[in-house]
Structures are given as structure tokens and as C-alpha cells.
């Protein structure tokens, strides 16, 4: 697995592109957690499946928080 590449403007880190990259990866992680949760529940491992579904929900909450930080609007 390779490290993420950070976009720069004039040699300086592009903050908005970095936020977008973080949000996209959190969304992908949430989707993967939901997929694993449904897969586990379908294979009669209900406890682990429910755990992955809960992780997906927590990752979605992280997306909301990071979005709020990126736009300067903190959530309560």
C-alpha cells in the first residue's frame, strides 16, 4: 500500500484538497465497514456484523465533523 500524495500549490500544501482527500477516504472506509457488516450478518456472525455497522456509523459521524472543521462550522 502506498502513501497518499498531497497536492501542493507553489510548494505549499493545498489545504482544501487535503480535506477533500480525507473526507473521501473516510467515506470509503464507512462503505467498506457497511459491506463487511452486511457480509458478516449474512454469514450468521451477527455480533461482528453489528460491530462493523456501528463502525460505519461512527465513520459517517467523522465525515460530518471533518466537513464542519473544513467549512469552519463546528458541530455540537
PDB file as gemmi writes it, atoms N, CA and C in Angstrom:
CRYST1    1.000    1.000    1.000  90.00  90.00  90.00 P 1                      
ATOM      1  N   UNK A   1       0.838  -1.162   0.000  1.00  0.00           N  
ATOM      2  CA  UNK A   1       0.000   0.000   0.000  1.00  0.00           C  
ATOM      3  C   UNK A   1       0.892   1.237   0.000  1.00  0.00           C  
ATOM      4  N   UNK A   2       0.586   2.178  -0.871  1.00  0.00           N  
ATOM      5  CA  UNK A   2       1.415   3.368  -0.970  1.00  0.00           C  
ATOM      6  C   UNK A   2       0.820   4.515  -0.158  1.00  0.00           C  
ATOM      7  N   UNK A   3       1.642   5.446   0.163  1.00  0.00           N  
ATOM      8  CA  UNK A   3       1.187   6.627   0.902  1.00  0.00           C  
ATOM      9  C   UNK A   3       0.436   7.551  -0.033  1.00  0.00           C  
ATOM     10  N   UNK A   4      -0.440   8.354   0.545  1.00  0.00           N  
ATOM     11  CA  UNK A   4      -1.216   9.301  -0.236  1.00  0.00           C  
ATOM     12  C   UNK A   4      -0.321  10.440  -0.716  1.00  0.00           C  
ATOM     13  N   UNK A   5      -0.626  10.938  -1.881  1.00  0.00           N  
ATOM     14  CA  UNK A   5       0.090  12.093  -2.405  1.00  0.00           C  
ATOM     15  C   UNK A   5      -0.692  13.345  -2.028  1.00  0.00           C  
ATOM     16  N   UNK A   6       0.015  14.340  -1.552  1.00  0.00           N  
ATOM     17  CA  UNK A   6      -0.614  15.595  -1.173  1.00  0.00           C  
ATOM     18  C   UNK A   6      -0.431  16.606  -2.295  1.00  0.00           C  
ATOM     19  N   UNK A   7      -1.517  17.270  -2.648  1.00  0.00           N  
ATOM     20  CA  UNK A   7      -1.434  18.296  -3.670  1.00  0.00           C  
ATOM     21  C   UNK A   7      -0.844  19.561  -3.070  1.00  0.00           C  
ATOM     22  N   UNK A   8      -0.055  20.246  -3.867  1.00  0.00           N  
ATOM     23  CA  UNK A   8       0.547  21.481  -3.411  1.00  0.00           C  
ATOM     24  C   UNK A   8       0.292  22.579  -4.445  1.00  0.00           C  
ATOM     25  N   UNK A   9       0.347  23.799  -3.970  1.00  0.00           N  
ATOM     26  CA  UNK A   9       0.288  24.978  -4.831  1.00  0.00           C  
ATOM     27  C   UNK A   9       1.522  25.802  -4.521  1.00  0.00           C  
ATOM     28  N   UNK A  10       2.407  25.901  -5.486  1.00  0.00           N  
ATOM     29  CA  UNK A  10       3.634  26.658  -5.274  1.00  0.00           C  
ATOM     30  C   UNK A  10       4.517  26.075  -4.193  1.00  0.00           C  
ATOM     31  N   UNK A  11       4.451  24.764  -3.997  1.00  0.00           N  
ATOM     32  CA  UNK A  11       5.256  24.113  -2.981  1.00  0.00           C  
ATOM     33  C   UNK A  11       4.614  24.070  -1.611  1.00  0.00           C  
ATOM     34  N   UNK A  12       3.467  24.720  -1.450  1.00  0.00           N  
ATOM     35  CA  UNK A  12       2.749  24.715  -0.176  1.00  0.00           C  
ATOM     36  C   UNK A  12       1.583  23.743  -0.247  1.00  0.00           C  
ATOM     37  N   UNK A  13       1.323  23.104   0.854  1.00  0.00           N  
ATOM     38  CA  UNK A  13       0.236  22.133   0.930  1.00  0.00           C  
ATOM     39  C   UNK A  13      -1.103  22.791   0.627  1.00  0.00           C  
ATOM     40  N   UNK A  14      -1.904  22.160  -0.237  1.00  0.00           N  
ATOM     41  CA  UNK A  14      -3.237  22.674  -0.570  1.00  0.00           C  
ATOM     42  C   UNK A  14      -4.221  22.135   0.468  1.00  0.00           C  
ATOM     43  N   UNK A  15      -4.643  23.011   1.372  1.00  0.00           N  
ATOM     44  CA  UNK A  15      -5.480  22.600   2.498  1.00  0.00           C  
ATOM     45  C   UNK A  15      -6.817  22.031   2.047  1.00  0.00           C  
ATOM     46  N   UNK A  16      -7.477  22.680   1.111  1.00  0.00           N  
ATOM     47  CA  UNK A  16      -8.802  22.217   0.689  1.00  0.00           C  
ATOM     48  C   UNK A  16      -8.727  20.848   0.015  1.00  0.00           C  
ATOM     49  N   UNK A  17      -7.715  20.621  -0.789  1.00  0.00           N  
ATOM     50  CA  UNK A  17      -7.561  19.317  -1.435  1.00  0.00           C  
ATOM     51  C   UNK A  17      -7.286  18.228  -0.402  1.00  0.00           C  
ATOM     52  N   UNK A  18      -6.554  18.575   0.648  1.00  0.00           N  
ATOM     53  CA  UNK A  18      -6.258  17.615   1.706  1.00  0.00           C  
ATOM     54  C   UNK A  18      -7.522  17.260   2.481  1.00  0.00           C  
ATOM     55  N   UNK A  19      -8.359  18.261   2.783  1.00  0.00           N  
ATOM     56  CA  UNK A  19      -9.644  17.987   3.424  1.00  0.00           C  
ATOM     57  C   UNK A  19     -10.505  17.075   2.551  1.00  0.00           C  
ATOM     58  N   UNK A  20     -10.563  17.378   1.262  1.00  0.00           N  
ATOM     59  CA  UNK A  20     -11.362  16.554   0.349  1.00  0.00           C  
ATOM     60  C   UNK A  20     -10.865  15.114   0.310  1.00  0.00           C  
ATOM     61  N   UNK A  21      -9.563  14.964   0.315  1.00  0.00           N  
ATOM     62  CA  UNK A  21      -8.975  13.629   0.295  1.00  0.00           C  
ATOM     63  C   UNK A  21      -9.325  12.868   1.580  1.00  0.00           C  
ATOM     64  N   UNK A  22      -9.229  13.531   2.710  1.00  0.00           N  
ATOM     65  CA  UNK A  22      -9.561  12.909   3.990  1.00  0.00           C  
ATOM     66  C   UNK A  22     -11.034  12.498   4.026  1.00  0.00           C  
ATOM     67  N   UNK A  23     -11.917  13.386   3.599  1.00  0.00           N  
ATOM     68  CA  UNK A  23     -13.347  13.086   3.602  1.00  0.00           C  
ATOM     69  C   UNK A  23     -13.659  11.910   2.687  1.00  0.00           C  
ATOM     70  N   UNK A  24     -13.048  11.885   1.520  1.00  0.00           N  
ATOM     71  CA  UNK A  24     -13.291  10.781   0.576  1.00  0.00           C  
ATOM     72  C   UNK A  24     -12.850   9.444   1.171  1.00  0.00           C  
ATOM     73  N   UNK A  25     -11.704   9.418   1.807  1.00  0.00           N  
ATOM     74  CA  UNK A  25     -11.217   8.169   2.388  1.00  0.00           C  
ATOM     75  C   UNK A  25     -12.069   7.730   3.582  1.00  0.00           C  
ATOM     76  N   UNK A  26     -12.561   8.670   4.359  1.00  0.00           N  
ATOM     77  CA  UNK A  26     -13.472   8.314   5.448  1.00  0.00           C  
ATOM     78  C   UNK A  26     -14.768   7.723   4.899  1.00  0.00           C  
ATOM     79  N   UNK A  27     -15.275   8.301   3.817  1.00  0.00           N  
ATOM     80  CA  UNK A  27     -16.493   7.752   3.189  1.00  0.00           C  
ATOM     81  C   UNK A  27     -16.255   6.350   2.651  1.00  0.00           C  
ATOM     82  N   UNK A  28     -15.113   6.143   2.024  1.00  0.00           N  
ATOM     83  CA  UNK A  28     -14.785   4.803   1.517  1.00  0.00           C  
ATOM     84  C   UNK A  28     -14.675   3.795   2.660  1.00  0.00           C  
ATOM     85  N   UNK A  29     -14.086   4.224   3.774  1.00  0.00           N  
ATOM     86  CA  UNK A  29     -13.963   3.341   4.936  1.00  0.00           C  
ATOM     87  C   UNK A  29     -15.336   3.009   5.506  1.00  0.00           C  
ATOM     88  N   UNK A  30     -16.234   3.995   5.532  1.00  0.00           N  
ATOM     89  CA  UNK A  30     -17.596   3.742   6.022  1.00  0.00           C  
ATOM     90  C   UNK A  30     -18.308   2.744   5.120  1.00  0.00           C  
ATOM     91  N   UNK A  31     -18.189   2.913   3.805  1.00  0.00           N  
ATOM     92  CA  UNK A  31     -18.818   1.986   2.868  1.00  0.00           C  
ATOM     93  C   UNK A  31     -18.273   0.567   3.039  1.00  0.00           C  
ATOM     94  N   UNK A  32     -16.962   0.453   3.216  1.00  0.00           N  
ATOM     95  CA  UNK A  32     -16.355  -0.856   3.404  1.00  0.00           C  
ATOM     96  C   UNK A  32     -16.839  -1.486   4.708  1.00  0.00           C  
ATOM     97  N   UNK A  33     -16.977  -0.688   5.753  1.00  0.00           N  
ATOM     98  CA  UNK A  33     -17.472  -1.208   7.030  1.00  0.00           C  
ATOM     99  C   UNK A  33     -18.897  -1.714   6.902  1.00  0.00           C  
ATOM    100  N   UNK A  34     -19.730  -0.960   6.192  1.00  0.00           N  
ATOM    101  CA  UNK A  34     -21.108  -1.409   5.973  1.00  0.00           C  
ATOM    102  C   UNK A  34     -21.141  -2.709   5.170  1.00  0.00           C  
ATOM    103  N   UNK A  35     -20.306  -2.794   4.141  1.00  0.00           N  
ATOM    104  CA  UNK A  35     -20.266  -4.009   3.323  1.00  0.00           C  
ATOM    105  C   UNK A  35     -19.839  -5.212   4.165  1.00  0.00           C  
ATOM    106  N   UNK A  36     -18.804  -5.032   4.980  1.00  0.00           N  
ATOM    107  CA  UNK A  36     -18.358  -6.121   5.849  1.00  0.00           C  
ATOM    108  C   UNK A  36     -19.423  -6.491   6.869  1.00  0.00           C  
ATOM    109  N   UNK A  37     -20.105  -5.481   7.397  1.00  0.00           N  
ATOM    110  CA  UNK A  37     -21.165  -5.738   8.365  1.00  0.00           C  
ATOM    111  C   UNK A  37     -22.283  -6.582   7.775  1.00  0.00           C  
ATOM    112  N   UNK A  38     -22.717  -6.226   6.575  1.00  0.00           N  
ATOM    113  CA  UNK A  38     -23.781  -6.992   5.935  1.00  0.00           C  
ATOM    114  C   UNK A  38     -23.304  -8.393   5.555  1.00  0.00           C  
ATOM    115  N   UNK A  39     -22.039  -8.489   5.119  1.00  0.00           N  
ATOM    116  CA  UNK A  39     -21.480  -9.796   4.782  1.00  0.00           C  
ATOM    117  C   UNK A  39     -21.437 -10.703   6.012  1.00  0.00           C  
ATOM    118  N   UNK A  40     -20.954 -10.165   7.126  1.00  0.00           N  
ATOM    119  CA  UNK A  40     -20.864 -10.959   8.357  1.00  0.00           C  
ATOM    120  C   UNK A  40     -22.247 -11.385   8.851  1.00  0.00           C  
ATOM    121  N   UNK A  41     -23.206 -10.455   8.807  1.00  0.00           N  
ATOM    122  CA  UNK A  41     -24.560 -10.793   9.259  1.00  0.00           C  
ATOM    123  C   UNK A  41     -25.189 -11.852   8.365  1.00  0.00           C  
ATOM    124  N   UNK A  42     -24.909 -11.801   7.064  1.00  0.00           N  
ATOM    125  CA  UNK A  42     -25.438 -12.799   6.137  1.00  0.00           C  
ATOM    126  C   UNK A  42     -24.826 -14.174   6.394  1.00  0.00           C  
ATOM    127  N   UNK A  43     -23.628 -14.205   6.957  1.00  0.00           N  
ATOM    128  CA  UNK A  43     -22.945 -15.459   7.253  1.00  0.00           C  
ATOM    129  C   UNK A  43     -23.086 -15.853   8.724  1.00  0.00           C  
ATOM    130  N   UNK A  44     -24.166 -15.398   9.353  1.00  0.00           N  
ATOM    131  CA  UNK A  44     -24.530 -15.768  10.725  1.00  0.00           C  
ATOM    132  C   UNK A  44     -23.517 -15.358  11.790  1.00  0.00           C  
ATOM    133  N   UNK A  45     -22.795 -14.285  11.552  1.00  0.00           N  
ATOM    134  CA  UNK A  45     -21.921 -13.726  12.576  1.00  0.00           C  
ATOM    135  C   UNK A  45     -22.489 -12.359  12.938  1.00  0.00           C  
ATOM    136  N   UNK A  46     -23.629 -12.397  13.622  1.00  0.00           N  
ATOM    137  CA  UNK A  46     -24.420 -11.191  13.856  1.00  0.00           C  
ATOM    138  C   UNK A  46     -23.702 -10.167  14.745  1.00  0.00           C  
ATOM    139  N   UNK A  47     -22.970 -10.623  15.741  1.00  0.00           N  
ATOM    140  CA  UNK A  47     -22.293  -9.694  16.652  1.00  0.00           C  
ATOM    141  C   UNK A  47     -21.215  -8.894  15.922  1.00  0.00           C  
ATOM    142  N   UNK A  48     -20.356  -9.590  15.189  1.00  0.00           N  
ATOM    143  CA  UNK A  48     -19.304  -8.900  14.433  1.00  0.00           C  
ATOM    144  C   UNK A  48     -19.926  -8.031  13.348  1.00  0.00           C  
ATOM    145  N   UNK A  49     -20.975  -8.530  12.706  1.00  0.00           N  
ATOM    146  CA  UNK A  49     -21.660  -7.750  11.680  1.00  0.00           C  
ATOM    147  C   UNK A  49     -22.217  -6.456  12.228  1.00  0.00           C  
ATOM    148  N   UNK A  50     -22.845  -6.529  13.399  1.00  0.00           N  
ATOM    149  CA  UNK A  50     -23.395  -5.325  14.018  1.00  0.00           C  
ATOM    150  C   UNK A  50     -22.272  -4.368  14.411  1.00  0.00           C  
ATOM    151  N   UNK A  51     -21.140  -4.915  14.818  1.00  0.00           N  
ATOM    152  CA  UNK A  51     -19.986  -4.082  15.151  1.00  0.00           C  
ATOM    153  C   UNK A  51     -19.487  -3.291  13.950  1.00  0.00           C  
ATOM    154  N   UNK A  52     -19.387  -3.960  12.787  1.00  0.00           N  
ATOM    155  CA  UNK A  52     -18.951  -3.262  11.578  1.00  0.00           C  
ATOM    156  C   UNK A  52     -19.961  -2.202  11.150  1.00  0.00           C  
ATOM    157  N   UNK A  53     -21.247  -2.467  11.327  1.00  0.00           N  
ATOM    158  CA  UNK A  53     -22.255  -1.464  11.005  1.00  0.00           C  
ATOM    159  C   UNK A  53     -22.113  -0.246  11.915  1.00  0.00           C  
ATOM    160  N   UNK A  54     -21.823  -0.490  13.183  1.00  0.00           N  
ATOM    161  CA  UNK A  54     -21.617   0.608  14.124  1.00  0.00           C  
ATOM    162  C   UNK A  54     -20.366   1.419  13.753  1.00  0.00           C  
ATOM    163  N   UNK A  55     -19.318   0.736  13.323  1.00  0.00           N  
ATOM    164  CA  UNK A  55     -18.107   1.428  12.887  1.00  0.00           C  
ATOM    165  C   UNK A  55     -18.412   2.316  11.686  1.00  0.00           C  
ATOM    166  N   UNK A  56     -19.218   1.813  10.757  1.00  0.00           N  
ATOM    167  CA  UNK A  56     -19.621   2.614   9.603  1.00  0.00           C  
ATOM    168  C   UNK A  56     -20.348   3.876  10.022  1.00  0.00           C  
ATOM    169  N   UNK A  57     -21.217   3.765  11.020  1.00  0.00           N  
ATOM    170  CA  UNK A  57     -21.936   4.941  11.515  1.00  0.00           C  
ATOM    171  C   UNK A  57     -20.974   5.938  12.171  1.00  0.00           C  
ATOM    172  N   UNK A  58     -20.004   5.425  12.911  1.00  0.00           N  
ATOM    173  CA  UNK A  58     -19.028   6.318  13.546  1.00  0.00           C  
ATOM    174  C   UNK A  58     -18.177   7.030  12.490  1.00  0.00           C  
ATOM    175  N   UNK A  59     -17.834   6.323  11.429  1.00  0.00           N  
ATOM    176  CA  UNK A  59     -17.052   6.947  10.362  1.00  0.00           C  
ATOM    177  C   UNK A  59     -17.866   8.022   9.645  1.00  0.00           C  
ATOM    178  N   UNK A  60     -19.166   7.799   9.482  1.00  0.00           N  
ATOM    179  CA  UNK A  60     -20.013   8.829   8.889  1.00  0.00           C  
ATOM    180  C   UNK A  60     -20.056  10.068   9.781  1.00  0.00           C  
ATOM    181  N   UNK A  61     -20.064   9.858  11.078  1.00  0.00           N  
ATOM    182  CA  UNK A  61     -20.029  10.986  12.016  1.00  0.00           C  
ATOM    183  C   UNK A  61     -18.696  11.724  11.892  1.00  0.00           C  
ATOM    184  N   UNK A  62     -17.613  10.992  11.685  1.00  0.00           N  
ATOM    185  CA  UNK A  62     -16.309  11.616  11.469  1.00  0.00           C  
ATOM    186  C   UNK A  62     -16.327  12.477  10.205  1.00  0.00           C  
ATOM    187  N   UNK A  63     -16.990  11.993   9.150  1.00  0.00           N  
ATOM    188  CA  UNK A  63     -17.115  12.773   7.920  1.00  0.00           C  
ATOM    189  C   UNK A  63     -17.818  14.095   8.212  1.00  0.00           C  
ATOM    190  N   UNK A  64     -18.886  14.038   9.000  1.00  0.00           N  
ATOM    191  CA  UNK A  64     -19.615  15.254   9.358  1.00  0.00           C  
ATOM    192  C   UNK A  64     -18.723  16.218  10.133  1.00  0.00           C  
ATOM    193  N   UNK A  65     -17.950  15.693  11.079  1.00  0.00           N  
ATOM    194  CA  UNK A  65     -17.079  16.538  11.900  1.00  0.00           C  
ATOM    195  C   UNK A  65     -15.964  17.168  11.066  1.00  0.00           C  
ATOM    196  N   UNK A  66     -15.342  16.379  10.191  1.00  0.00           N  
ATOM    197  CA  UNK A  66     -14.270  16.905   9.356  1.00  0.00           C  
ATOM    198  C   UNK A  66     -14.828  17.955   8.384  1.00  0.00           C  
ATOM    199  N   UNK A  67     -16.009  17.695   7.841  1.00  0.00           N  
ATOM    200  CA  UNK A  67     -16.647  18.670   6.966  1.00  0.00           C  
ATOM    201  C   UNK A  67     -16.900  19.976   7.705  1.00  0.00           C  
ATOM    202  N   UNK A  68     -17.349  19.861   8.944  1.00  0.00           N  
ATOM    203  CA  UNK A  68     -17.590  21.054   9.761  1.00  0.00           C  
ATOM    204  C   UNK A  68     -16.283  21.808  10.012  1.00  0.00           C  
ATOM    205  N   UNK A  69     -15.225  21.083  10.302  1.00  0.00           N  
ATOM    206  CA  UNK A  69     -13.934  21.729  10.521  1.00  0.00           C  
ATOM    207  C   UNK A  69     -13.434  22.406   9.239  1.00  0.00           C  
ATOM    208  N   UNK A  70     -13.647  21.745   8.103  1.00  0.00           N  
ATOM    209  CA  UNK A  70     -13.190  22.287   6.828  1.00  0.00           C  
ATOM    210  C   UNK A  70     -13.925  23.561   6.453  1.00  0.00           C  
ATOM    211  N   UNK A  71     -15.204  23.642   6.816  1.00  0.00           N  
ATOM    212  CA  UNK A  71     -16.009  24.813   6.470  1.00  0.00           C  
ATOM    213  C   UNK A  71     -16.043  25.858   7.586  1.00  0.00           C  
ATOM    214  N   UNK A  72     -15.415  25.541   8.705  1.00  0.00           N  
ATOM    215  CA  UNK A  72     -15.366  26.492   9.812  1.00  0.00           C  
ATOM    216  C   UNK A  72     -16.623  26.515  10.652  1.00  0.00           C  
ATOM    217  N   UNK A  73     -17.435  25.465  10.537  1.00  0.00           N  
ATOM    218  CA  UNK A  73     -18.682  25.395  11.302  1.00  0.00           C  
ATOM    219  C   UNK A  73     -18.629  24.173  12.207  1.00  0.00           C  
ATOM    220  N   UNK A  74     -18.210  24.374  13.439  1.00  0.00           N  
ATOM    221  CA  UNK A  74     -18.122  23.252  14.374  1.00  0.00           C  
ATOM    222  C   UNK A  74     -19.501  22.783  14.797  1.00  0.00           C  
ATOM    223  N   UNK A  75     -19.664  21.472  14.853  1.00  0.00           N  
ATOM    224  CA  UNK A  75     -20.926  20.880  15.313  1.00  0.00           C  
ATOM    225  C   UNK A  75     -20.879  20.690  16.810  1.00  0.00           C  
ATOM    226  N   UNK A  76     -22.006  20.708  17.422  1.00  0.00           N  
ATOM    227  CA  UNK A  76     -22.107  20.478  18.860  1.00  0.00           C  
ATOM    228  C   UNK A  76     -22.205  19.004  19.144  1.00  0.00           C  
TER     229      UNK A  76                                                      
END                                                                             
